[in-house]
Amino acid sequence: MSIKKYEDLEVWKFAHRAMLATMQIIQNFPLDERFNLVSQMRRAALSVPANIVEGFGRRQPRDKVRFYNMSQSSLDELMYFYRVAKDLGYLKDNLEVNQL
């Protein structure tokens, strides 16, 4: 299969599903987390697929790798935020995330 656009990338498909799931999950967090954990999770979740898209559009391999690395870092950050949310009791089970 030839990859002609970022939507053809399996990693982008995963990142997009993770972002959508995160947006749904954080809607159930306490309102007092709206400007703290919710904001950070939203930013990280959006950053993962967005950096893949930006990297895909770059022509130089060094530039591509830079954006793909930023995407990985944002994913790591998001996974930590899920751990925090679970430890704080905001998530009963993060099964939705594990099924992506």
Backbone as XML, in Angstrom:
<?xml version="1.0"?>
<chain id="A" units="angstrom">
  <residue number="1" name="MET">
    <atom name="N" x="0.829" y="-1.175" z="0.000"/>
    <atom name="CA" x="0.000" y="0.000" z="0.000"/>
    <atom name="C" x="0.878" y="1.244" z="0.000"/>
  </residue>
  <residue number="2" name="SER">
    <atom name="N" x="0.570" y="2.155" z="-0.828"/>
    <atom name="CA" x="1.302" y="3.407" z="-0.926"/>
    <atom name="C" x="0.707" y="4.429" z="0.048"/>
  </residue>
  <residue number="3" name="ILE">
    <atom name="N" x="1.570" y="5.128" z="0.750"/>
    <atom name="CA" x="1.133" y="6.146" z="1.688"/>
    <atom name="C" x="1.245" y="7.496" z="1.008"/>
  </residue>
  <residue number="4" name="LYS">
    <atom name="N" x="0.090" y="8.084" z="0.727"/>
    <atom name="CA" x="0.059" y="9.353" z="0.009"/>
    <atom name="C" x="-0.351" y="10.520" z="0.897"/>
  </residue>
  <residue number="5" name="LYS">
    <atom name="N" x="-1.033" y="10.223" z="2.001"/>
    <atom name="CA" x="-1.476" y="11.273" z="2.914"/>
    <atom name="C" x="-1.377" y="10.748" z="4.343"/>
  </residue>
  <residue number="6" name="TYR">
    <atom name="N" x="-1.335" y="11.675" z="5.280"/>
    <atom name="CA" x="-1.139" y="11.271" z="6.672"/>
    <atom name="C" x="-2.237" y="10.344" z="7.173"/>
  </residue>
  <residue number="7" name="GLU">
    <atom name="N" x="-3.451" y="10.452" z="6.615"/>
    <atom name="CA" x="-4.541" y="9.569" z="7.041"/>
    <atom name="C" x="-4.278" y="8.099" z="6.713"/>
  </residue>
  <residue number="8" name="ASP">
    <atom name="N" x="-3.310" y="7.830" z="5.844"/>
    <atom name="CA" x="-2.948" y="6.458" z="5.508"/>
    <atom name="C" x="-2.042" y="5.827" z="6.566"/>
  </residue>
  <residue number="9" name="LEU">
    <atom name="N" x="-1.460" y="6.633" z="7.436"/>
    <atom name="CA" x="-0.536" y="6.140" z="8.452"/>
    <atom name="C" x="-1.293" y="5.469" z="9.597"/>
  </residue>
  <residue number="10" name="GLU">
    <atom name="N" x="-0.937" y="4.240" z="9.904"/>
    <atom name="CA" x="-1.580" y="3.539" z="11.025"/>
    <atom name="C" x="-1.340" y="4.273" z="12.338"/>
  </residue>
  <residue number="11" name="VAL">
    <atom name="N" x="-0.163" y="4.845" z="12.498"/>
    <atom name="CA" x="0.158" y="5.554" z="13.735"/>
    <atom name="C" x="-0.734" y="6.790" z="13.884"/>
  </residue>
  <residue number="12" name="TRP">
    <atom name="N" x="-1.045" y="7.459" z="12.787"/>
    <atom name="CA" x="-1.956" y="8.604" z="12.874"/>
    <atom name="C" x="-3.356" y="8.132" z="13.244"/>
  </residue>
  <residue number="13" name="LYS">
    <atom name="N" x="-3.814" y="7.013" z="12.664"/>
    <atom name="CA" x="-5.141" y="6.483" z="12.990"/>
    <atom name="C" x="-5.254" y="6.191" z="14.486"/>
  </residue>
  <residue number="14" name="PHE">
    <atom name="N" x="-4.213" y="5.573" z="15.045"/>
    <atom name="CA" x="-4.186" y="5.290" z="16.482"/>
    <atom name="C" x="-4.229" y="6.592" z="17.285"/>
  </residue>
  <residue number="15" name="ALA">
    <atom name="N" x="-3.378" y="7.548" z="16.901"/>
    <atom name="CA" x="-3.291" y="8.810" z="17.628"/>
    <atom name="C" x="-4.620" y="9.557" z="17.579"/>
  </residue>
  <residue number="16" name="HIS">
    <atom name="N" x="-5.284" y="9.525" z="16.452"/>
    <atom name="CA" x="-6.571" y="10.202" z="16.308"/>
    <atom name="C" x="-7.627" y="9.544" z="17.204"/>
  </residue>
  <residue number="17" name="ARG">
    <atom name="N" x="-7.649" y="8.206" z="17.211"/>
    <atom name="CA" x="-8.603" y="7.499" z="18.089"/>
    <atom name="C" x="-8.313" y="7.816" z="19.558"/>
  </residue>
  <residue number="18" name="ALA">
    <atom name="N" x="-7.043" y="7.871" z="19.927"/>
    <atom name="CA" x="-6.666" y="8.176" z="21.309"/>
    <atom name="C" x="-7.101" y="9.586" z="21.685"/>
  </residue>
  <residue number="19" name="MET">
    <atom name="N" x="-6.946" y="10.525" z="20.760"/>
    <atom name="CA" x="-7.363" y="11.900" z="21.015"/>
    <atom name="C" x="-8.878" y="11.967" z="21.215"/>
  </residue>
  <residue number="20" name="LEU">
    <atom name="N" x="-9.634" y="11.311" z="20.349"/>
    <atom name="CA" x="-11.096" y="11.322" z="20.478"/>
    <atom name="C" x="-11.546" y="10.677" z="21.789"/>
  </residue>
  <residue number="21" name="ALA">
    <atom name="N" x="-10.926" y="9.566" z="22.148"/>
    <atom name="CA" x="-11.271" y="8.889" z="23.401"/>
    <atom name="C" x="-10.952" y="9.781" z="24.592"/>
  </residue>
  <residue number="22" name="THR">
    <atom name="N" x="-9.818" y="10.444" z="24.540"/>
    <atom name="CA" x="-9.434" y="11.337" z="25.631"/>
    <atom name="C" x="-10.438" y="12.465" z="25.786"/>
  </residue>
  <residue number="23" name="MET">
    <atom name="N" x="-10.860" y="13.048" z="24.681"/>
    <atom name="CA" x="-11.827" y="14.146" z="24.749"/>
    <atom name="C" x="-13.134" y="13.695" z="25.407"/>
  </residue>
  <residue number="24" name="GLN">
    <atom name="N" x="-13.547" y="12.472" z="25.138"/>
    <atom name="CA" x="-14.769" y="11.959" z="25.768"/>
    <atom name="C" x="-14.545" y="11.673" z="27.250"/>
  </residue>
  <residue number="25" name="ILE">
    <atom name="N" x="-13.410" y="11.075" z="27.570"/>
    <atom name="CA" x="-13.132" y="10.682" z="28.952"/>
    <atom name="C" x="-13.019" y="11.891" z="29.869"/>
  </residue>
  <residue number="26" name="ILE">
    <atom name="N" x="-12.351" y="12.940" z="29.436"/>
    <atom name="CA" x="-12.134" y="14.088" z="30.314"/>
    <atom name="C" x="-13.416" y="14.886" z="30.566"/>
  </residue>
  <residue number="27" name="GLN">
    <atom name="N" x="-14.439" y="14.655" z="29.780"/>
    <atom name="CA" x="-15.720" y="15.329" z="30.033"/>
    <atom name="C" x="-16.313" y="14.914" z="31.373"/>
  </residue>
  <residue number="28" name="ASN">
    <atom name="N" x="-15.916" y="13.745" z="31.865"/>
    <atom name="CA" x="-16.455" y="13.232" z="33.122"/>
    <atom name="C" x="-15.593" y="13.584" z="34.332"/>
  </residue>
  <residue number="29" name="PHE">
    <atom name="N" x="-14.509" y="14.304" z="34.131"/>
    <atom name="CA" x="-13.650" y="14.692" z="35.250"/>
    <atom name="C" x="-14.338" y="15.804" z="36.050"/>
  </residue>
  <residue number="30" name="PRO">
    <atom name="N" x="-13.944" y="15.970" z="37.299"/>
    <atom name="CA" x="-14.535" y="17.037" z="38.122"/>
    <atom name="C" x="-14.306" y="18.416" z="37.498"/>
  </residue>
  <residue number="31" name="LEU">
    <atom name="N" x="-15.267" y="19.300" z="37.690"/>
    <atom name="CA" x="-15.172" y="20.644" z="37.122"/>
    <atom name="C" x="-13.956" y="21.409" z="37.636"/>
  </residue>
  <residue number="32" name="ASP">
    <atom name="N" x="-13.530" y="21.134" z="38.863"/>
    <atom name="CA" x="-12.386" y="21.871" z="39.396"/>
    <atom name="C" x="-11.067" y="21.457" z="38.728"/>
  </residue>
  <residue number="33" name="GLU">
    <atom name="N" x="-11.092" y="20.418" z="37.914"/>
    <atom name="CA" x="-9.909" y="20.016" z="37.147"/>
    <atom name="C" x="-9.907" y="20.621" z="35.746"/>
  </residue>
  <residue number="34" name="ARG">
    <atom name="N" x="-10.924" y="21.392" z="35.424"/>
    <atom name="CA" x="-11.090" y="21.939" z="34.080"/>
    <atom name="C" x="-9.856" y="22.698" z="33.596"/>
  </residue>
  <residue number="35" name="PHE">
    <atom name="N" x="-9.207" y="23.467" z="34.479"/>
    <atom name="CA" x="-8.059" y="24.267" z="34.066"/>
    <atom name="C" x="-6.734" y="23.640" z="34.467"/>
  </residue>
  <residue number="36" name="ASN">
    <atom name="N" x="-6.788" y="22.447" z="34.992"/>
    <atom name="CA" x="-5.565" y="21.762" z="35.404"/>
    <atom name="C" x="-5.361" y="20.507" z="34.560"/>
  </residue>
  <residue number="37" name="LEU">
    <atom name="N" x="-5.729" y="19.377" z="35.118"/>
    <atom name="CA" x="-5.494" y="18.107" z="34.445"/>
    <atom name="C" x="-6.240" y="18.005" z="33.112"/>
  </residue>
  <residue number="38" name="VAL">
    <atom name="N" x="-7.462" y="18.454" z="33.066"/>
    <atom name="CA" x="-8.245" y="18.398" z="31.820"/>
    <atom name="C" x="-7.555" y="19.189" z="30.722"/>
  </residue>
  <residue number="39" name="SER">
    <atom name="N" x="-7.109" y="20.371" z="31.046"/>
    <atom name="CA" x="-6.434" y="21.224" z="30.069"/>
    <atom name="C" x="-5.140" y="20.578" z="29.568"/>
  </residue>
  <residue number="40" name="GLN">
    <atom name="N" x="-4.375" y="20.014" z="30.481"/>
    <atom name="CA" x="-3.113" y="19.364" z="30.107"/>
    <atom name="C" x="-3.354" y="18.125" z="29.248"/>
  </residue>
  <residue number="41" name="MET">
    <atom name="N" x="-4.373" y="17.344" z="29.600"/>
    <atom name="CA" x="-4.676" y="16.142" z="28.828"/>
    <atom name="C" x="-5.172" y="16.497" z="27.432"/>
  </residue>
  <residue number="42" name="ARG">
    <atom name="N" x="-6.004" y="17.521" z="27.352"/>
    <atom name="CA" x="-6.508" y="17.956" z="26.043"/>
    <atom name="C" x="-5.348" y="18.395" z="25.152"/>
  </residue>
  <residue number="43" name="ARG">
    <atom name="N" x="-4.447" y="19.192" z="25.702"/>
    <atom name="CA" x="-3.310" y="19.696" z="24.945"/>
    <atom name="C" x="-2.422" y="18.549" z="24.462"/>
  </residue>
  <residue number="44" name="ALA">
    <atom name="N" x="-2.100" y="17.616" z="25.365"/>
    <atom name="CA" x="-1.236" y="16.489" z="24.989"/>
    <atom name="C" x="-1.917" y="15.592" z="23.961"/>
  </residue>
  <residue number="45" name="ALA">
    <atom name="N" x="-3.218" y="15.322" z="24.170"/>
    <atom name="CA" x="-3.949" y="14.442" z="23.251"/>
    <atom name="C" x="-4.012" y="15.024" z="21.846"/>
  </residue>
  <residue number="46" name="LEU">
    <atom name="N" x="-4.191" y="16.337" z="21.743"/>
    <atom name="CA" x="-4.219" y="16.982" z="20.431"/>
    <atom name="C" x="-2.833" y="17.043" z="19.792"/>
  </residue>
  <residue number="47" name="SER">
    <atom name="N" x="-1.830" y="17.145" z="20.622"/>
    <atom name="CA" x="-0.463" y="17.279" z="20.130"/>
    <atom name="C" x="0.045" y="16.009" z="19.443"/>
  </residue>
  <residue number="48" name="VAL">
    <atom name="N" x="-0.393" y="14.852" z="19.905"/>
    <atom name="CA" x="0.102" y="13.594" z="19.334"/>
    <atom name="C" x="-0.218" y="13.500" z="17.837"/>
  </residue>
  <residue number="49" name="PRO">
    <atom name="N" x="-1.484" y="13.514" z="17.421"/>
    <atom name="CA" x="-1.758" y="13.420" z="15.986"/>
    <atom name="C" x="-1.315" y="14.666" z="15.215"/>
  </residue>
  <residue number="50" name="ALA">
    <atom name="N" x="-1.372" y="15.830" z="15.862"/>
    <atom name="CA" x="-0.987" y="17.057" z="15.161"/>
    <atom name="C" x="0.486" y="17.039" z="14.770"/>
  </residue>
  <residue number="51" name="ASN">
    <atom name="N" x="1.345" y="16.539" z="15.644"/>
    <atom name="CA" x="2.767" y="16.461" z="15.311"/>
    <atom name="C" x="3.050" y="15.403" z="14.248"/>
  </residue>
  <residue number="52" name="ILE">
    <atom name="N" x="2.261" y="14.348" z="14.223"/>
    <atom name="CA" x="2.400" y="13.354" z="13.148"/>
    <atom name="C" x="2.060" y="14.009" z="11.816"/>
  </residue>
  <residue number="53" name="VAL">
    <atom name="N" x="0.979" y="14.772" z="11.802"/>
    <atom name="CA" x="0.572" y="15.473" z="10.578"/>
    <atom name="C" x="1.657" y="16.440" z="10.134"/>
  </residue>
  <residue number="54" name="GLU">
    <atom name="N" x="2.165" y="17.210" z="11.071"/>
    <atom name="CA" x="3.193" y="18.181" z="10.702"/>
    <atom name="C" x="4.465" y="17.485" z="10.220"/>
  </residue>
  <residue number="55" name="GLY">
    <atom name="N" x="4.848" y="16.409" z="10.893"/>
    <atom name="CA" x="6.029" y="15.662" z="10.453"/>
    <atom name="C" x="5.848" y="15.063" z="9.075"/>
  </residue>
  <residue number="56" name="PHE">
    <atom name="N" x="4.649" y="14.571" z="8.800"/>
    <atom name="CA" x="4.377" y="13.979" z="7.492"/>
    <atom name="C" x="4.563" y="15.006" z="6.383"/>
  </residue>
  <residue number="57" name="GLY">
    <atom name="N" x="4.226" y="16.243" z="6.661"/>
    <atom name="CA" x="4.331" y="17.299" z="5.658"/>
    <atom name="C" x="5.740" y="17.811" z="5.436"/>
  </residue>
  <residue number="58" name="ARG">
    <atom name="N" x="6.650" y="17.466" z="6.305"/>
    <atom name="CA" x="8.033" y="17.921" z="6.158"/>
    <atom name="C" x="8.763" y="17.077" z="5.132"/>
  </residue>
  <residue number="59" name="ARG">
    <atom name="N" x="9.668" y="17.683" z="4.422"/>
    <atom name="CA" x="10.399" y="16.980" z="3.356"/>
    <atom name="C" x="11.757" y="16.441" z="3.817"/>
  </residue>
  <residue number="60" name="GLN">
    <atom name="N" x="12.380" y="17.137" z="4.728"/>
    <atom name="CA" x="13.703" y="16.716" z="5.203"/>
    <atom name="C" x="13.556" y="15.642" z="6.282"/>
  </residue>
  <residue number="61" name="PRO">
    <atom name="N" x="14.284" y="14.540" z="6.171"/>
    <atom name="CA" x="14.189" y="13.478" z="7.180"/>
    <atom name="C" x="14.417" y="13.981" z="8.611"/>
  </residue>
  <residue number="62" name="ARG">
    <atom name="N" x="15.358" y="14.886" z="8.785"/>
    <atom name="CA" x="15.637" y="15.418" z="10.118"/>
    <atom name="C" x="14.401" y="16.120" z="10.690"/>
  </residue>
  <residue number="63" name="ASP">
    <atom name="N" x="13.704" y="16.878" z="9.847"/>
    <atom name="CA" x="12.491" y="17.570" z="10.291"/>
    <atom name="C" x="11.379" y="16.578" z="10.618"/>
  </residue>
  <residue number="64" name="LYS">
    <atom name="N" x="11.229" y="15.555" z="9.777"/>
    <atom name="CA" x="10.214" y="14.532" z="10.033"/>
    <atom name="C" x="10.442" y="13.888" z="11.393"/>
  </residue>
  <residue number="65" name="VAL">
    <atom name="N" x="11.674" y="13.463" z="11.627"/>
    <atom name="CA" x="12.012" y="12.781" z="12.878"/>
    <atom name="C" x="11.753" y="13.684" z="14.079"/>
  </residue>
  <residue number="66" name="ARG">
    <atom name="N" x="12.077" y="14.950" z="13.950"/>
    <atom name="CA" x="11.867" y="15.898" z="15.048"/>
    <atom name="C" x="10.391" y="15.940" z="15.456"/>
  </residue>
  <residue number="67" name="PHE">
    <atom name="N" x="9.497" y="16.043" z="14.485"/>
    <atom name="CA" x="8.071" y="16.106" z="14.806"/>
    <atom name="C" x="7.541" y="14.760" z="15.290"/>
  </residue>
  <residue number="68" name="TYR">
    <atom name="N" x="8.031" y="13.671" z="14.731"/>
    <atom name="CA" x="7.596" y="12.363" z="15.210"/>
    <atom name="C" x="8.066" y="12.136" z="16.646"/>
  </residue>
  <residue number="69" name="ASN">
    <atom name="N" x="9.256" y="12.631" z="16.978"/>
    <atom name="CA" x="9.729" y="12.531" z="18.359"/>
    <atom name="C" x="8.874" y="13.373" z="19.301"/>
  </residue>
  <residue number="70" name="MET">
    <atom name="N" x="8.470" y="14.547" z="18.866"/>
    <atom name="CA" x="7.578" y="15.377" z="19.691"/>
    <atom name="C" x="6.241" y="14.673" z="19.909"/>
  </residue>
  <residue number="71" name="SER">
    <atom name="N" x="5.760" y="13.981" z="18.882"/>
    <atom name="CA" x="4.516" y="13.240" z="19.009"/>
    <atom name="C" x="4.661" y="12.141" z="20.065"/>
  </residue>
  <residue number="72" name="GLN">
    <atom name="N" x="5.771" y="11.423" z="20.031"/>
    <atom name="CA" x="6.016" y="10.367" z="21.015"/>
    <atom name="C" x="6.098" y="10.949" z="22.423"/>
  </residue>
  <residue number="73" name="SER">
    <atom name="N" x="6.753" y="12.081" z="22.559"/>
    <atom name="CA" x="6.861" y="12.721" z="23.873"/>
    <atom name="C" x="5.488" y="13.137" z="24.392"/>
  </residue>
  <residue number="74" name="SER">
    <atom name="N" x="4.645" y="13.659" z="23.522"/>
    <atom name="CA" x="3.292" y="14.039" z="23.930"/>
    <atom name="C" x="2.479" y="12.816" z="24.330"/>
  </residue>
  <residue number="75" name="LEU">
    <atom name="N" x="2.675" y="11.711" z="23.637"/>
    <atom name="CA" x="1.976" y="10.479" z="24.004"/>
    <atom name="C" x="2.431" y="9.994" z="25.378"/>
  </residue>
  <residue number="76" name="ASP">
    <atom name="N" x="3.733" y="10.050" z="25.632"/>
    <atom name="CA" x="4.246" y="9.668" z="26.953"/>
    <atom name="C" x="3.647" y="10.549" z="28.041"/>
  </residue>
  <residue number="77" name="GLU">
    <atom name="N" x="3.568" y="11.841" z="27.765"/>
    <atom name="CA" x="2.982" y="12.790" z="28.707"/>
    <atom name="C" x="1.507" y="12.452" z="28.949"/>
  </residue>
  <residue number="78" name="LEU">
    <atom name="N" x="0.778" y="12.170" z="27.893"/>
    <atom name="CA" x="-0.639" y="11.825" z="28.026"/>
    <atom name="C" x="-0.818" y="10.562" z="28.867"/>
  </residue>
  <residue number="79" name="MET">
    <atom name="N" x="0.026" y="9.576" z="28.652"/>
    <atom name="CA" x="-0.081" y="8.339" z="29.435"/>
    <atom name="C" x="0.174" y="8.608" z="30.920"/>
  </residue>
  <residue number="80" name="TYR">
    <atom name="N" x="1.082" y="9.521" z="31.206"/>
    <atom name="CA" x="1.303" y="9.892" z="32.600"/>
    <atom name="C" x="0.056" y="10.568" z="33.178"/>
  </residue>
  <residue number="81" name="PHE">
    <atom name="N" x="-0.560" y="11.446" z="32.406"/>
    <atom name="CA" x="-1.770" y="12.115" z="32.884"/>
    <atom name="C" x="-2.888" y="11.106" z="33.154"/>
  </residue>
  <residue number="82" name="TYR">
    <atom name="N" x="-2.960" y="10.063" z="32.339"/>
    <atom name="CA" x="-3.936" y="9.005" z="32.620"/>
    <atom name="C" x="-3.625" y="8.318" z="33.944"/>
  </residue>
  <residue number="83" name="ARG">
    <atom name="N" x="-2.354" y="8.120" z="34.212"/>
    <atom name="CA" x="-1.970" y="7.497" z="35.484"/>
    <atom name="C" x="-2.383" y="8.390" z="36.653"/>
  </residue>
  <residue number="84" name="VAL">
    <atom name="N" x="-2.126" y="9.689" z="36.518"/>
    <atom name="CA" x="-2.515" y="10.638" z="37.561"/>
    <atom name="C" x="-4.035" y="10.594" z="37.764"/>
  </residue>
  <residue number="85" name="ALA">
    <atom name="N" x="-4.785" y="10.636" z="36.671"/>
    <atom name="CA" x="-6.243" y="10.612" z="36.755"/>
    <atom name="C" x="-6.734" y="9.343" z="37.444"/>
  </residue>
  <residue number="86" name="LYS">
    <atom name="N" x="-6.112" y="8.233" z="37.138"/>
    <atom name="CA" x="-6.509" y="6.975" z="37.778"/>
    <atom name="C" x="-6.164" y="7.002" z="39.262"/>
  </residue>
  <residue number="87" name="ASP">
    <atom name="N" x="-4.957" y="7.482" z="39.592"/>
    <atom name="CA" x="-4.543" y="7.551" z="40.996"/>
    <atom name="C" x="-5.410" y="8.514" z="41.810"/>
  </residue>
  <residue number="88" name="LEU">
    <atom name="N" x="-5.932" y="9.551" z="41.168"/>
    <atom name="CA" x="-6.818" y="10.504" z="41.845"/>
    <atom name="C" x="-8.263" y="10.011" z="41.928"/>
  </residue>
  <residue number="89" name="GLY">
    <atom name="N" x="-8.539" y="8.879" z="41.286"/>
    <atom name="CA" x="-9.877" y="8.300" z="41.341"/>
    <atom name="C" x="-10.836" y="8.848" z="40.298"/>
  </residue>
  <residue number="90" name="TYR">
    <atom name="N" x="-10.329" y="9.573" z="39.295"/>
    <atom name="CA" x="-11.189" y="10.115" z="38.252"/>
    <atom name="C" x="-11.551" y="9.064" z="37.213"/>
  </residue>
  <residue number="91" name="LEU">
    <atom name="N" x="-10.774" y="8.023" z="37.145"/>
    <atom name="CA" x="-11.041" y="6.918" z="36.215"/>
    <atom name="C" x="-11.270" y="5.656" z="37.028"/>
  </residue>
  <residue number="92" name="LYS">
    <atom name="N" x="-12.383" y="5.035" z="36.783"/>
    <atom name="CA" x="-12.633" y="3.757" z="37.441"/>
    <atom name="C" x="-11.802" y="2.669" z="36.774"/>
  </residue>
  <residue number="93" name="ASP">
    <atom name="N" x="-11.756" y="2.753" z="35.462"/>
    <atom name="CA" x="-10.984" y="1.795" z="34.676"/>
    <atom name="C" x="-10.662" y="2.484" z="33.365"/>
  </residue>
  <residue number="94" name="ASN">
    <atom name="N" x="-9.415" y="2.441" z="32.943"/>
    <atom name="CA" x="-9.050" y="3.085" z="31.689"/>
    <atom name="C" x="-9.111" y="2.105" z="30.522"/>
  </residue>
  <residue number="95" name="LEU">
    <atom name="N" x="-10.101" y="1.223" z="30.577"/>
    <atom name="CA" x="-10.277" y="0.206" z="29.540"/>
    <atom name="C" x="-10.446" y="0.824" z="28.160"/>
  </residue>
  <residue number="96" name="GLU">
    <atom name="N" x="-11.151" y="1.952" z="28.064"/>
    <atom name="CA" x="-11.342" y="2.588" z="26.755"/>
    <atom name="C" x="-10.006" y="2.903" z="26.104"/>
  </residue>
  <residue number="97" name="VAL">
    <atom name="N" x="-9.072" y="3.377" z="26.882"/>
    <atom name="CA" x="-7.754" y="3.744" z="26.376"/>
    <atom name="C" x="-6.979" y="2.492" z="25.977"/>
  </residue>
  <residue number="98" name="ASN">
    <atom name="N" x="-7.076" y="1.453" z="26.765"/>
    <atom name="CA" x="-6.344" y="0.221" z="26.470"/>
    <atom name="C" x="-6.848" y="-0.472" z="25.211"/>
  </residue>
  <residue number="99" name="GLN">
    <atom name="N" x="-8.059" y="-0.197" z="24.788"/>
    <atom name="CA" x="-8.633" y="-0.857" z="23.617"/>
    <atom name="C" x="-8.365" y="-0.117" z="22.318"/>
  </residue>
  <residue number="100" name="LEU">
    <atom name="N" x="-7.668" y="1.003" z="22.379"/>
    <atom name="CA" x="-7.364" y="1.743" z="21.161"/>
    <atom name="C" x="-6.484" y="0.903" z="20.330"/>
  </residue>
</chain>
